Amino acid sequence: MIRVLNFFCVALMGLSILGLYHVSERTRVAEMQLAKVDRQITDTKSGIGVLQTEWARVAGPARIQELAQRGGMSDTSSVELSSFNLLPHRADAPLNNSSVRNANAEAPMVQPTLTPQPISVRTGF
């Protein structure tokens, strides 16, 4: 009886060792994957920093102004519209209280109709 009990204890010890080894290997693999993802995150963050720097250079107001002047664009239209005296008054608005401004549309409500559909029954006998 003692031998049988010793055999089961040794077998249980061996199974627990194998189980712990399996958990250890899974932990090691998970740590390697975590390190890989951490490196990818670091690379992506550095790439984002480079892109932000490039965007600041490309979208800078001085560069936009230079490109506009080189392309023959000027800001005279914004100067012309910058005066409040040139804007129409509320009472002079073209669509104020007109039929176009107050137009609305209503769709008629359609009642659904149910029609009976024939049912065909096929038997495989």
Secondary structure, DSSP 8 states (H G I E B T S, - for coil): -HHHHHHHHHHHHHHHHHHHHHHHHHHHHHHHHHHHHHHHHHHHHHHHHHHHHHHHHHT-HHHHHHHHHHTT--SHHHHHTT-GGGS--GGG-TTTT-TTTT-----------------------
